[in-house]
């Protein structure tokens, strides 16, 4: 599990973020800095559990979660309790091939679902834009998402 990640200070200039309610901003920052968020920007979490952590009422949580979903700042698969920040790797790319190797462990903490496969496919694309040493570090669990020449 990642215990350190970058939070871009320009988030305060972002139109999507600034258009959020206070509760939605708080929920987004909670997810972004949550200790259970993996190095891939995803975690197993329930909306209700996050709301309880933040002491939001049911109504506040429903509205805040809905805002984040509608602006596509988060993706969520209810049946699997899978929460993903789709732009996470854009702002927190792997800093070394060893980080890419650690993705195998991170993937094991995430529930199986369609969004997990979408995340893994996106992670492969991120690594594709990096050097060969990063590409060579991709764990075997990502092999099905690598495009064949």
Long-range contacts (C-beta under 8 A, 24 or more apart in sequence): 1-35, 1-36, 1-37, 1-38, 1-39, 1-106, 1-109, 2-37, 2-38, 2-39, 2-106, 3-35, 5-32, 5-33, 5-37, 5-39, 5-92, 6-91, 6-92, 7-32, 7-33, 8-91, 16-71, 16-73, 17-73, 19-71, 20-64, 20-67, 20-68, 20-71, 20-73, 21-63, 21-64, 21-67, 23-54, 23-56, 23-60, 23-61, 23-63, 23-64, 24-63, 24-64, 24-65, 24-67, 24-68, 26-54, 26-56, 26-64, 27-51, 27-54, 27-56, 27-61, 27-64, 27-65, 27-68, 28-68, 28-73, 28-74, 30-54, 31-74, 31-83, 31-85, 32-85, 32-88, 37-85, 38-106, 38-107, 38-109, 38-110, 39-92, 39-94, 39-99, 39-102, 39-103, 39-106, 40-88, 40-89, 40-103, 40-106, 40-107, 40-110, 40-119, 40-123, 41-84, 41-85, 41-86, 41-87, 41-88, 41-89, 41-92, 41-119, 42-82, 42-83, 42-84, 42-85, 42-88, 42-110, 42-115, 42-116, 42-119, 43-83, 43-109, 43-110, 44-80, 44-81, 44-82, 44-83, 44-109, 44-110, 44-111, 45-81, 45-83, 46-81, 47-76, 75-115, 75-118, 76-115, 77-113, 77-114, 77-115, 79-113, 80-111, 80-112, 80-113, 80-115, 80-116, 81-111, 82-110, 82-111, 82-113, 82-115, 82-116, 84-115, 84-118, 84-119, 86-119, 86-122, 89-122, 89-123, 89-126, 90-126, 93-126, 93-130, 94-126, 94-127, 94-130, 94-134, 97-133, 97-134, 97-136, 97-137, 98-137, 100-127, 100-134, 100-137, 100-138, 100-139, 101-137, 101-139, 103-138, 103-139, 103-142, 104-139, 104-140, 104-141, 107-139, 107-141, 117-145, 120-145, 121-145
